[in-house]
Amino acid sequence: MYGTGGGGGGGGEVSGRSREKQSLNYGDPLYWDLRYMEEGGAAFDWYQRYSALRPFVRKFVPTPARVLMVGCGSAHMQMDVRDMSFFRDESFDCVIDKDAPVCASQMVEEVSRLLRPGGIFMLITYGDPSVRIPHLNQARYGWKIVLFVIPRPGFQSTEVSCPKKSILEPVPLTEKGQLPAGYVLEDPDSHYIYVCKKMHEFMGTNPVYRNQLEADGEQ
């Protein structure tokens, strides 16, 4: 397993760093250097605990598999996700990312390049389909996209009348790749998990969405 993430660390005074950080954006490496210095080098990894993500990893990540962790925070090695030329084409079975809000098209292009045919890109994010599907659903990637929604850690539902759905139950998407009209999130701050399977050939220019990936024998 490989990880790419931000660097940083170091102590010292933080006066002035916050003001400087506020003048930068997420895509600027200096923003993250300043942020990690403010946090005293503390590691930060995931929105979700592994216990919540385990069912998805077990279902979609083959064993053994060559896995790349993209954007894994301050706890692992540094690499610019927009240029991962250190790795050869089609060299990973799975790429996992906890978000992709900045330089998304460049990063996703690299992810597509690194995945073997049949490989999985798993994106865990706050971003709903209206802001993530346009980046993911590009004909040149040729991905089948399945969406799952899970509550944030510690969320307690107040609904007691309806049976609890399995977290592995896909959320249907409209032809335009959006949540169905009237769809209500159990947790307003839910996390979205996009499971994107790289097909052997491009699927054309029309959006392709599935409520499930291929049959077990074809995964």
C-alpha positions as CSV (number, residue, x, y, z in Angstrom):
1,M,0.0,0.0,0.0
2,Y,1.2,3.5,-0.9
3,G,0.1,6.8,0.5
4,T,0.3,10.4,-0.8
5,G,-0.4,13.3,1.4
6,G,0.8,16.6,2.7
7,G,3.9,17.3,4.6
8,G,4.6,19.8,7.3
9,G,5.3,19.8,11.0
10,G,7.3,21.9,13.3
11,G,6.4,24.1,16.3
12,G,7.2,27.7,17.1
13,E,4.9,30.7,17.2
14,V,1.8,30.6,15.2
15,S,1.1,34.4,15.2
16,G,0.7,35.6,11.7
17,R,0.4,32.2,10.2
18,S,-3.4,32.1,10.5
19,R,-3.6,35.5,8.6
20,E,-1.2,34.2,5.9
21,K,-3.1,30.9,5.6
22,Q,-6.4,32.8,5.1
23,S,-4.9,34.5,2.1
24,L,-4.2,31.2,0.4
25,N,-6.5,28.5,-1.0
26,Y,-6.6,24.7,-0.6
27,G,-4.6,24.2,-3.8
28,D,-1.6,26.1,-2.6
29,P,1.0,23.8,-0.9
30,L,1.9,26.6,1.5
31,Y,-1.6,26.6,2.9
32,W,-1.1,23.0,4.1
33,D,2.5,23.7,5.4
34,L,1.1,26.5,7.5
35,R,-1.9,24.5,8.6
36,Y,0.2,21.5,9.8
37,M,2.5,23.9,11.7
38,E,-0.5,25.4,13.5
39,E,-1.7,22.0,14.4
40,G,1.7,21.1,15.8
41,G,2.3,18.3,13.4
42,A,-0.7,16.2,14.6
43,A,-1.7,13.6,12.1
44,F,-5.2,13.8,10.5
45,D,-6.4,11.1,8.2
46,W,-10.1,10.4,7.6
47,Y,-13.6,11.7,7.9
48,Q,-14.7,8.2,8.8
49,R,-13.4,5.5,11.1
50,Y,-12.1,2.3,9.5
51,S,-15.0,0.3,11.1
52,A,-17.5,2.2,9.0
53,L,-15.4,1.8,5.8
54,R,-14.4,-1.8,6.3
55,P,-17.5,-3.2,4.5
56,F,-16.7,-1.2,1.4
57,V,-13.0,-2.1,1.5
58,R,-13.9,-5.8,1.8
59,K,-16.5,-5.7,-0.9
60,F,-14.6,-3.7,-3.5
61,V,-10.9,-4.1,-2.8
62,P,-9.5,-7.5,-3.9
63,T,-7.1,-9.4,-1.7
64,P,-4.3,-9.1,-2.3
65,A,-4.4,-5.8,-4.1
66,R,-2.0,-3.0,-4.8
67,V,-3.6,0.1,-3.2
68,L,-2.8,3.8,-3.4
69,M,-4.1,6.1,-0.7
70,V,-4.5,9.6,-2.2
71,G,-4.7,12.7,-0.1
72,C,-4.2,10.8,3.2
73,G,-3.4,13.8,5.2
74,S,-0.3,14.6,7.1
75,A,0.5,11.1,8.3
76,H,2.3,9.7,5.2
77,M,4.8,10.5,2.4
78,Q,4.5,13.6,0.2
79,M,3.5,13.6,-3.5
80,D,1.6,16.0,-5.7
81,V,-1.6,14.1,-6.7
82,R,-1.7,16.1,-9.9
83,D,1.5,14.5,-11.0
84,M,2.2,11.0,-9.8
85,S,4.5,10.1,-12.6
86,F,6.7,8.2,-10.1
87,F,4.2,5.4,-10.7
88,R,3.8,3.7,-14.1
89,D,0.5,3.5,-16.0
90,E,-2.1,0.9,-14.8
91,S,0.0,0.0,-11.7
92,F,-2.7,-0.1,-9.0
93,D,-5.8,-2.2,-8.4
94,C,-7.4,0.4,-6.1
95,V,-7.1,4.1,-5.4
96,I,-8.8,5.5,-2.2
97,D,-9.2,9.2,-1.5
98,K,-11.0,11.0,1.3
99,D,-11.8,14.0,-0.9
100,A,-11.1,15.7,-4.2
101,P,-12.3,19.3,-4.1
102,V,-9.2,21.0,-5.6
103,C,-7.5,20.5,-8.9
104,A,-10.0,17.7,-9.3
105,S,-9.7,17.2,-13.0
106,Q,-5.9,16.8,-12.9
107,M,-6.0,14.5,-9.9
108,V,-8.8,12.3,-11.4
109,E,-6.9,12.1,-14.7
110,E,-3.9,10.7,-12.8
111,V,-6.0,8.2,-10.9
112,S,-7.5,7.0,-14.1
113,R,-4.0,6.5,-15.5
114,L,-2.8,4.6,-12.5
115,L,-5.7,2.2,-12.3
116,R,-5.6,-1.2,-14.1
117,P,-8.7,-2.1,-16.1
118,G,-11.2,-3.4,-13.7
119,G,-9.6,-1.3,-10.9
120,I,-11.6,0.7,-8.3
121,F,-11.4,4.4,-7.4
122,M,-13.1,4.9,-4.1
123,L,-13.8,8.5,-3.1
124,I,-15.1,9.3,0.4
125,T,-16.3,12.9,0.5
126,Y,-18.7,15.6,1.8
127,G,-19.3,16.5,-1.9
128,D,-22.8,15.5,-3.1
129,P,-23.4,14.3,-6.7
130,S,-24.0,17.8,-8.0
131,V,-20.4,18.8,-7.4
132,R,-18.6,15.4,-7.7
133,I,-20.3,13.6,-10.6
134,P,-19.3,16.2,-13.2
135,H,-15.6,15.5,-12.4
136,L,-16.0,11.7,-12.3
137,N,-18.3,11.1,-15.2
138,Q,-16.0,11.9,-18.0
139,A,-16.0,9.7,-21.1
140,R,-12.2,9.4,-21.2
141,Y,-12.3,7.6,-17.9
142,G,-14.9,5.0,-18.9
143,W,-16.0,4.4,-15.3
144,K,-19.1,2.8,-13.9
145,I,-20.1,4.9,-10.9
146,V,-22.0,3.6,-7.9
147,L,-23.0,5.9,-5.0
148,F,-23.3,5.0,-1.3
149,V,-24.3,7.4,1.5
150,I,-23.2,6.9,5.2
151,P,-23.8,9.0,8.3
152,R,-20.9,10.8,9.9
153,P,-19.2,9.1,12.8
154,G,-21.3,9.3,16.0
155,F,-24.6,10.3,14.3
156,Q,-27.6,9.1,16.2
157,S,-30.8,8.7,14.1
158,T,-34.1,9.8,15.6
159,E,-36.1,7.7,13.2
160,V,-37.4,4.5,14.8
161,S,-40.3,3.6,12.6
162,C,-38.4,2.6,9.5
163,P,-36.1,-0.4,9.2
164,K,-32.5,0.5,9.0
165,K,-31.0,0.2,5.5
166,S,-27.7,-1.6,4.8
167,I,-24.9,0.9,4.2
168,L,-24.0,-1.3,1.2
169,E,-27.3,-0.5,-0.4
170,P,-26.5,1.8,-3.4
171,V,-28.3,5.1,-3.8
172,P,-30.1,5.4,-7.1
173,L,-29.1,8.3,-9.4
174,T,-31.1,10.1,-12.0
175,E,-30.0,10.1,-15.7
176,K,-28.1,13.3,-15.0
177,G,-26.3,11.7,-12.1
178,Q,-28.2,13.5,-9.3
179,L,-30.0,12.4,-6.2
180,P,-33.7,11.6,-6.9
181,A,-36.2,14.3,-6.3
182,G,-37.4,14.1,-2.7
183,Y,-34.5,12.0,-1.5
184,V,-33.9,12.7,2.1
185,L,-30.5,12.1,3.9
186,E,-30.8,10.4,7.2
187,D,-27.9,12.6,8.4
188,P,-27.8,16.1,6.8
189,D,-24.0,15.9,7.1
190,S,-23.7,12.5,5.5
191,H,-20.6,11.4,3.7
192,Y,-20.8,10.2,0.1
193,I,-18.8,7.2,-1.1
194,Y,-18.3,7.0,-4.9
195,V,-17.1,3.6,-6.1
196,C,-15.8,4.0,-9.7
197,K,-14.9,0.9,-11.6
198,K,-12.5,1.4,-14.6
199,M,-13.8,-0.5,-17.5
200,H,-11.8,-2.1,-20.3
201,E,-12.8,0.4,-22.8
202,F,-14.5,3.9,-22.7
203,M,-18.3,3.9,-22.5
204,G,-18.8,6.8,-24.9
205,T,-20.1,10.3,-24.1
206,N,-23.4,9.4,-22.5
207,P,-23.5,9.2,-18.7
208,V,-23.5,5.6,-17.4
209,Y,-24.8,4.9,-13.9
210,R,-25.4,1.5,-12.2
211,N,-27.1,0.5,-9.0
212,Q,-24.6,-2.2,-8.7
213,L,-21.2,-3.1,-10.2
214,E,-20.8,-6.1,-12.4
215,A,-21.8,-9.5,-11.2
216,D,-19.5,-11.1,-8.6
217,G,-17.9,-13.3,-11.2
218,E,-16.9,-10.4,-13.3
219,Q,-15.5,-8.2,-10.5
